[in-house]
Amino acid sequence: MTRRLNVRVDHACCVGNAMCLATAPGVFAHNDHRQSEVVDPEGESEEKILEAAFNCPTRAIRVEIAEGGEQLFP
């Protein structure tokens, strides 16, 4: 069984370089300001979501387990 995740993008940090879109396109998309947004937190595997968060150069992506709120990244 896969865990449900809460995935957020801190727009104060996001510079829109699109690494997350390249890594997990089912989860992230650019908004009108060319910043990433979460469009479907279940759109990719947990592994891909964490890879996208890890590769974000500004560490703008926050990932936690939905049930209980345990932080997975950063």
Biopython code that builds the backbone (N, CA, C, O; Angstrom):
import numpy as np
from Bio.PDB.StructureBuilder import StructureBuilder

atoms = [
    (1, "MET", "N", (0.844, -1.186, 0.000)),
    (1, "MET", "CA", (0.000, 0.000, 0.000)),
    (1, "MET", "C", (0.889, 1.249, 0.000)),
    (1, "MET", "O", (1.845, 1.338, 0.771)),
    (2, "THR", "N", (0.574, 2.187, -0.850)),
    (2, "THR", "CA", (1.360, 3.408, -0.909)),
    (2, "THR", "C", (0.844, 4.429, 0.095)),
    (2, "THR", "O", (-0.352, 4.512, 0.372)),
    (3, "ARG", "N", (1.773, 5.196, 0.627)),
    (3, "ARG", "CA", (1.408, 6.227, 1.594)),
    (3, "ARG", "C", (0.912, 7.461, 0.850)),
    (3, "ARG", "O", (1.405, 7.796, -0.228)),
    (4, "ARG", "N", (-0.073, 8.131, 1.447)),
    (4, "ARG", "CA", (-0.522, 9.413, 0.904)),
    (4, "ARG", "C", (0.425, 10.485, 1.411)),
    (4, "ARG", "O", (0.819, 10.489, 2.577)),
    (5, "LEU", "N", (0.783, 11.393, 0.517)),
    (5, "LEU", "CA", (1.724, 12.451, 0.864)),
    (5, "LEU", "C", (1.073, 13.821, 0.743)),
    (5, "LEU", "O", (0.201, 14.036, -0.099)),
    (6, "ASN", "N", (1.505, 14.736, 1.586)),
    (6, "ASN", "CA", (1.220, 16.150, 1.407)),
    (6, "ASN", "C", (2.463, 16.739, 0.750)),
    (6, "ASN", "O", (3.572, 16.598, 1.265)),
    (7, "VAL", "N", (2.276, 17.388, -0.371)),
    (7, "VAL", "CA", (3.380, 17.979, -1.120)),
    (7, "VAL", "C", (3.045, 19.451, -1.311)),
    (7, "VAL", "O", (1.958, 19.793, -1.777)),
    (8, "ARG", "N", (3.981, 20.320, -0.949)),
    (8, "ARG", "CA", (3.765, 21.766, -1.071)),
    (8, "ARG", "C", (4.983, 22.411, -1.717)),
    (8, "ARG", "O", (6.105, 21.915, -1.610)),
    (9, "VAL", "N", (4.732, 23.526, -2.389)),
    (9, "VAL", "CA", (5.809, 24.337, -2.967)),
    (9, "VAL", "C", (5.763, 25.695, -2.276)),
    (9, "VAL", "O", (4.721, 26.350, -2.242)),
    (10, "ASP", "N", (6.892, 26.108, -1.732)),
    (10, "ASP", "CA", (7.012, 27.425, -1.104)),
    (10, "ASP", "C", (7.311, 28.437, -2.205)),
    (10, "ASP", "O", (8.423, 28.482, -2.730)),
    (11, "HIS", "N", (6.319, 29.243, -2.547)),
    (11, "HIS", "CA", (6.486, 30.201, -3.642)),
    (11, "HIS", "C", (7.444, 31.332, -3.300)),
    (11, "HIS", "O", (7.905, 32.039, -4.196)),
    (12, "ALA", "N", (7.748, 31.513, -2.039)),
    (12, "ALA", "CA", (8.762, 32.507, -1.661)),
    (12, "ALA", "C", (10.160, 32.027, -2.045)),
    (12, "ALA", "O", (11.087, 32.829, -2.158)),
    (13, "CYS", "N", (10.309, 30.716, -2.245)),
    (13, "CYS", "CA", (11.615, 30.132, -2.598)),
    (13, "CYS", "C", (11.706, 29.688, -4.056)),
    (13, "CYS", "O", (12.793, 29.702, -4.634)),
    (14, "CYS", "N", (10.601, 29.300, -4.651)),
    (14, "CYS", "CA", (10.605, 28.729, -5.996)),
    (14, "CYS", "C", (11.048, 29.764, -7.035)),
    (14, "CYS", "O", (10.521, 30.875, -7.092)),
    (15, "VAL", "N", (12.033, 29.368, -7.855)),
    (15, "VAL", "CA", (12.515, 30.245, -8.925)),
    (15, "VAL", "C", (12.089, 29.745, -10.311)),
    (15, "VAL", "O", (12.468, 30.335, -11.323)),
    (16, "GLY", "N", (11.318, 28.680, -10.360)),
    (16, "GLY", "CA", (10.754, 28.208, -11.617)),
    (16, "GLY", "C", (11.716, 27.548, -12.571)),
    (16, "GLY", "O", (11.536, 27.652, -13.785)),
    (17, "ASN", "N", (12.737, 26.867, -12.067)),
    (17, "ASN", "CA", (13.696, 26.239, -12.988)),
    (17, "ASN", "C", (13.177, 24.935, -13.584)),
    (17, "ASN", "O", (13.798, 24.394, -14.499)),
    (18, "ALA", "N", (12.059, 24.419, -13.090)),
    (18, "ALA", "CA", (11.336, 23.278, -13.668)),
    (18, "ALA", "C", (11.995, 21.914, -13.477)),
    (18, "ALA", "O", (11.615, 20.961, -14.158)),
    (19, "MET", "N", (12.952, 21.789, -12.589)),
    (19, "MET", "CA", (13.527, 20.463, -12.313)),
    (19, "MET", "C", (12.445, 19.504, -11.828)),
    (19, "MET", "O", (12.441, 18.331, -12.203)),
    (20, "CYS", "N", (11.531, 19.994, -11.000)),
    (20, "CYS", "CA", (10.475, 19.125, -10.483)),
    (20, "CYS", "C", (9.523, 18.686, -11.597)),
    (20, "CYS", "O", (9.031, 17.558, -11.585)),
    (21, "LEU", "N", (9.264, 19.572, -12.556)),
    (21, "LEU", "CA", (8.401, 19.213, -13.675)),
    (21, "LEU", "C", (9.035, 18.122, -14.524)),
    (21, "LEU", "O", (8.342, 17.239, -15.028)),
    (22, "ALA", "N", (10.346, 18.183, -14.681)),
    (22, "ALA", "CA", (11.055, 17.176, -15.472)),
    (22, "ALA", "C", (11.087, 15.831, -14.744)),
    (22, "ALA", "O", (11.027, 14.776, -15.375)),
    (23, "THR", "N", (11.181, 15.877, -13.422)),
    (23, "THR", "CA", (11.301, 14.646, -12.634)),
    (23, "THR", "C", (9.950, 14.014, -12.329)),
    (23, "THR", "O", (9.803, 12.793, -12.398)),
    (24, "ALA", "N", (8.969, 14.837, -11.995)),
    (24, "ALA", "CA", (7.652, 14.327, -11.600)),
    (24, "ALA", "C", (6.553, 15.132, -12.292)),
    (24, "ALA", "O", (5.821, 15.869, -11.631)),
    (25, "PRO", "N", (6.426, 15.001, -13.619)),
    (25, "PRO", "CA", (5.461, 15.813, -14.359)),
    (25, "PRO", "C", (4.005, 15.538, -14.006)),
    (25, "PRO", "O", (3.139, 16.373, -14.267)),
    (26, "GLY", "N", (3.728, 14.398, -13.425)),
    (26, "GLY", "CA", (2.361, 14.102, -13.014)),
    (26, "GLY", "C", (1.945, 14.813, -11.742)),
    (26, "GLY", "O", (0.762, 14.845, -11.402)),
    (27, "VAL", "N", (2.909, 15.380, -11.039)),
    (27, "VAL", "CA", (2.649, 16.043, -9.761)),
    (27, "VAL", "C", (2.711, 17.557, -9.898)),
    (27, "VAL", "O", (1.888, 18.264, -9.316)),
    (28, "PHE", "N", (3.670, 18.061, -10.654)),
    (28, "PHE", "CA", (3.949, 19.493, -10.698)),
    (28, "PHE", "C", (3.627, 20.105, -12.064)),
    (28, "PHE", "O", (3.707, 19.439, -13.096)),
    (29, "ALA", "N", (3.265, 21.379, -12.041)),
    (29, "ALA", "CA", (3.065, 22.178, -13.249)),
    (29, "ALA", "C", (3.435, 23.615, -12.900)),
    (29, "ALA", "O", (3.458, 23.989, -11.727)),
    (30, "HIS", "N", (3.721, 24.411, -13.914)),
    (30, "HIS", "CA", (3.990, 25.825, -13.678)),
    (30, "HIS", "C", (2.682, 26.609, -13.620)),
    (30, "HIS", "O", (1.740, 26.328, -14.361)),
    (31, "ASN", "N", (2.641, 27.594, -12.728)),
    (31, "ASN", "CA", (1.498, 28.497, -12.677)),
    (31, "ASN", "C", (1.755, 29.675, -13.621)),
    (31, "ASN", "O", (2.726, 29.667, -14.377)),
    (32, "ASP", "N", (0.898, 30.669, -13.576)),
    (32, "ASP", "CA", (1.039, 31.827, -14.469)),
    (32, "ASP", "C", (2.287, 32.653, -14.188)),
    (32, "ASP", "O", (2.698, 33.460, -15.022)),
    (33, "HIS", "N", (2.890, 32.457, -13.023)),
    (33, "HIS", "CA", (4.106, 33.193, -12.643)),
    (33, "HIS", "C", (5.366, 32.353, -12.872)),
    (33, "HIS", "O", (6.450, 32.707, -12.408)),
    (34, "ARG", "N", (5.211, 31.239, -13.592)),
    (34, "ARG", "CA", (6.295, 30.294, -13.868)),
    (34, "ARG", "C", (6.917, 29.719, -12.603)),
    (34, "ARG", "O", (8.112, 29.428, -12.554)),
    (35, "GLN", "N", (6.091, 29.565, -11.595)),
    (35, "GLN", "CA", (6.514, 28.865, -10.392)),
    (35, "GLN", "C", (5.790, 27.530, -10.362)),
    (35, "GLN", "O", (4.695, 27.392, -10.907)),
    (36, "SER", "N", (6.407, 26.560, -9.727)),
    (36, "SER", "CA", (5.808, 25.236, -9.659)),
    (36, "SER", "C", (4.647, 25.220, -8.686)),
    (36, "SER", "O", (4.633, 25.922, -7.675)),
    (37, "GLU", "N", (3.669, 24.386, -9.032)),
    (37, "GLU", "CA", (2.526, 24.125, -8.174)),
    (37, "GLU", "C", (2.265, 22.631, -8.176)),
    (37, "GLU", "O", (2.588, 21.934, -9.138)),
    (38, "VAL", "N", (1.686, 22.152, -7.104)),
    (38, "VAL", "CA", (1.289, 20.752, -7.026)),
    (38, "VAL", "C", (-0.095, 20.642, -7.664)),
    (38, "VAL", "O", (-1.049, 21.279, -7.217)),
    (39, "VAL", "N", (-0.190, 19.828, -8.714)),
    (39, "VAL", "CA", (-1.480, 19.624, -9.375)),
    (39, "VAL", "C", (-2.097, 18.274, -9.007)),
    (39, "VAL", "O", (-3.316, 18.113, -9.071)),
    (40, "ASP", "N", (-1.267, 17.306, -8.622)),
    (40, "ASP", "CA", (-1.770, 15.997, -8.217)),
    (40, "ASP", "C", (-0.720, 15.313, -7.347)),
    (40, "ASP", "O", (0.228, 14.733, -7.877)),
    (41, "PRO", "N", (-0.867, 15.370, -6.014)),
    (41, "PRO", "CA", (0.135, 14.766, -5.132)),
    (41, "PRO", "C", (0.236, 13.243, -5.260)),
    (41, "PRO", "O", (1.143, 12.629, -4.699)),
    (42, "GLU", "N", (-0.690, 12.642, -5.994)),
    (42, "GLU", "CA", (-0.645, 11.200, -6.219)),
    (42, "GLU", "C", (-0.284, 10.870, -7.664)),
    (42, "GLU", "O", (-0.451, 9.734, -8.107)),
    (43, "GLY", "N", (0.215, 11.874, -8.400)),
    (43, "GLY", "CA", (0.499, 11.716, -9.821)),
    (43, "GLY", "C", (1.775, 10.981, -10.164)),
    (43, "GLY", "O", (2.001, 10.646, -11.326)),
    (44, "GLU", "N", (2.609, 10.725, -9.180)),
    (44, "GLU", "CA", (3.869, 9.985, -9.381)),
    (44, "GLU", "C", (4.142, 9.179, -8.113)),
    (44, "GLU", "O", (3.461, 9.340, -7.100)),
    (45, "SER", "N", (5.130, 8.328, -8.186)),
    (45, "SER", "CA", (5.507, 7.520, -7.030)),
    (45, "SER", "C", (6.158, 8.392, -5.954)),
    (45, "SER", "O", (6.661, 9.481, -6.232)),
    (46, "GLU", "N", (6.136, 7.893, -4.736)),
    (46, "GLU", "CA", (6.811, 8.587, -3.627)),
    (46, "GLU", "C", (8.280, 8.815, -3.964)),
    (46, "GLU", "O", (8.836, 9.871, -3.662)),
    (47, "GLU", "N", (8.894, 7.839, -4.579)),
    (47, "GLU", "CA", (10.309, 7.945, -4.948)),
    (47, "GLU", "C", (10.542, 9.124, -5.900)),
    (47, "GLU", "O", (11.490, 9.888, -5.716)),
    (48, "LYS", "N", (9.691, 9.275, -6.909)),
    (48, "LYS", "CA", (9.835, 10.375, -7.868)),
    (48, "LYS", "C", (9.578, 11.732, -7.207)),
    (48, "LYS", "O", (10.262, 12.709, -7.510)),
    (49, "ILE", "N", (8.603, 11.793, -6.313)),
    (49, "ILE", "CA", (8.306, 13.047, -5.612)),
    (49, "ILE", "C", (9.491, 13.457, -4.744)),
    (49, "ILE", "O", (9.877, 14.626, -4.726)),
    (50, "LEU", "N", (10.060, 12.509, -4.034)),
    (50, "LEU", "CA", (11.218, 12.821, -3.191)),
    (50, "LEU", "C", (12.433, 13.184, -4.040)),
    (50, "LEU", "O", (13.224, 14.043, -3.652)),
    (51, "GLU", "N", (12.585, 12.542, -5.188)),
    (51, "GLU", "CA", (13.680, 12.899, -6.100)),
    (51, "GLU", "C", (13.512, 14.341, -6.589)),
    (51, "GLU", "O", (14.485, 15.092, -6.655)),
    (52, "ALA", "N", (12.285, 14.724, -6.930)),
    (52, "ALA", "CA", (12.020, 16.094, -7.374)),
    (52, "ALA", "C", (12.333, 17.087, -6.258)),
    (52, "ALA", "O", (12.934, 18.132, -6.507)),
    (53, "ALA", "N", (11.930, 16.768, -5.043)),
    (53, "ALA", "CA", (12.200, 17.654, -3.905)),
    (53, "ALA", "C", (13.703, 17.770, -3.661)),
    (53, "ALA", "O", (14.215, 18.868, -3.440)),
    (54, "PHE", "N", (14.401, 16.654, -3.700)),
    (54, "PHE", "CA", (15.849, 16.654, -3.469)),
    (54, "PHE", "C", (16.589, 17.464, -4.527)),
    (54, "PHE", "O", (17.574, 18.135, -4.219)),
    (55, "ASN", "N", (16.121, 17.404, -5.772)),
    (55, "ASN", "CA", (16.799, 18.089, -6.872)),
    (55, "ASN", "C", (16.408, 19.557, -7.018)),
    (55, "ASN", "O", (16.972, 20.259, -7.857)),
    (56, "CYS", "N", (15.467, 20.030, -6.227)),
    (56, "CYS", "CA", (15.078, 21.440, -6.286)),
    (56, "CYS", "C", (16.240, 22.284, -5.760)),
    (56, "CYS", "O", (16.649, 22.114, -4.611)),
    (57, "PRO", "N", (16.781, 23.196, -6.587)),
    (57, "PRO", "CA", (17.969, 23.951, -6.166)),
    (57, "PRO", "C", (17.715, 24.926, -5.017)),
    (57, "PRO", "O", (18.657, 25.347, -4.347)),
    (58, "THR", "N", (16.463, 25.286, -4.786)),
    (58, "THR", "CA", (16.161, 26.229, -3.706)),
    (58, "THR", "C", (15.459, 25.558, -2.527)),
    (58, "THR", "O", (15.054, 26.226, -1.576)),
    (59, "ARG", "N", (15.318, 24.234, -2.596)),
    (59, "ARG", "CA", (14.645, 23.466, -1.533)),
    (59, "ARG", "C", (13.241, 24.014, -1.250)),
    (59, "ARG", "O", (12.834, 24.133, -0.094)),
    (60, "ALA", "N", (12.512, 24.343, -2.313)),
    (60, "ALA", "CA", (11.182, 24.929, -2.185)),
    (60, "ALA", "C", (10.085, 23.887, -1.980)),
    (60, "ALA", "O", (8.950, 24.248, -1.671)),
    (61, "ILE", "N", (10.399, 22.613, -2.145)),
    (61, "ILE", "CA", (9.389, 21.561, -2.062)),
    (61, "ILE", "C", (9.432, 20.907, -0.690)),
    (61, "ILE", "O", (10.490, 20.501, -0.209)),
    (62, "ARG", "N", (8.262, 20.812, -0.071)),
    (62, "ARG", "CA", (8.106, 20.166, 1.237)),
    (62, "ARG", "C", (7.256, 18.919, 1.048)),
    (62, "ARG", "O", (6.216, 18.965, 0.392)),
    (63, "VAL", "N", (7.697, 17.810, 1.621)),
    (63, "VAL", "CA", (6.982, 16.547, 1.502)),
    (63, "VAL", "C", (6.806, 15.959, 2.892)),
    (63, "VAL", "O", (7.762, 15.852, 3.661)),
    (64, "GLU", "N", (5.574, 15.581, 3.205)),
    (64, "GLU", "CA", (5.309, 14.918, 4.485)),
    (64, "GLU", "C", (4.255, 13.841, 4.282)),
    (64, "GLU", "O", (3.493, 13.871, 3.316)),
    (65, "ILE", "N", (4.223, 12.903, 5.198)),
    (65, "ILE", "CA", (3.223, 11.846, 5.162)),
    (65, "ILE", "C", (1.903, 12.455, 5.618)),
    (65, "ILE", "O", (1.841, 13.100, 6.665)),
    (66, "ALA", "N", (0.857, 12.254, 4.838)),
    (66, "ALA", "CA", (-0.442, 12.884, 5.129)),
    (66, "ALA", "C", (-0.968, 12.461, 6.499)),
    (66, "ALA", "O", (-1.436, 13.298, 7.272)),
    (67, "GLU", "N", (-0.894, 11.193, 6.794)),
    (67, "GLU", "CA", (-1.382, 10.705, 8.081)),
    (67, "GLU", "C", (-0.264, 10.826, 9.113)),
    (67, "GLU", "O", (0.717, 10.084, 9.064)),
    (68, "GLY", "N", (-0.412, 11.746, 10.029)),
    (68, "GLY", "CA", (0.572, 11.923, 11.078)),
    (68, "GLY", "C", (1.504, 13.083, 10.856)),
    (68, "GLY", "O", (2.071, 13.602, 11.818)),
    (69, "GLY", "N", (1.686, 13.514, 9.617)),
    (69, "GLY", "CA", (2.483, 14.695, 9.329)),
    (69, "GLY", "C", (3.987, 14.528, 9.411)),
    (69, "GLY", "O", (4.713, 15.520, 9.469)),
    (70, "GLU", "N", (4.470, 13.290, 9.417)),
    (70, "GLU", "CA", (5.932, 13.095, 9.472)),
    (70, "GLU", "C", (6.583, 13.720, 8.238)),
    (70, "GLU", "O", (6.190, 13.432, 7.108)),
    (71, "GLN", "N", (7.567, 14.567, 8.462)),
    (71, "GLN", "CA", (8.261, 15.255, 7.369)),
    (71, "GLN", "C", (9.263, 14.317, 6.729)),
    (71, "GLN", "O", (10.093, 13.718, 7.414)),
    (72, "LEU", "N", (9.184, 14.189, 5.403)),
    (72, "LEU", "CA", (10.121, 13.360, 4.652)),
    (72, "LEU", "C", (11.205, 14.193, 3.985)),
    (72, "LEU", "O", (12.340, 13.742, 3.834)),
    (73, "PHE", "N", (10.846, 15.428, 3.581)),
    (73, "PHE", "CA", (11.818, 16.322, 2.962)),
    (73, "PHE", "C", (11.363, 17.751, 3.146)),
    (73, "PHE", "O", (10.163, 18.006, 3.050)),
    (74, "PRO", "N", (12.238, 18.691, 3.403)),
    (74, "PRO", "CA", (13.653, 18.532, 3.688)),
    (74, "PRO", "C", (13.878, 17.992, 5.083)),
    (74, "PRO", "O", (15.022, 17.796, 5.492)),
]
sb = StructureBuilder()
sb.init_structure("model")
sb.init_model(0)
sb.init_chain("A")
sb.init_seg("    ")
for serial, (resi, resn, name, xyz) in enumerate(atoms, 1):
    if name == "N":
        sb.init_residue(resn, " ", resi, " ")
    sb.init_atom(name, np.array(xyz, "f"), 0.0, 1.0, " ", f" {name:<3s}", serial, name[0])
structure = sb.get_structure()
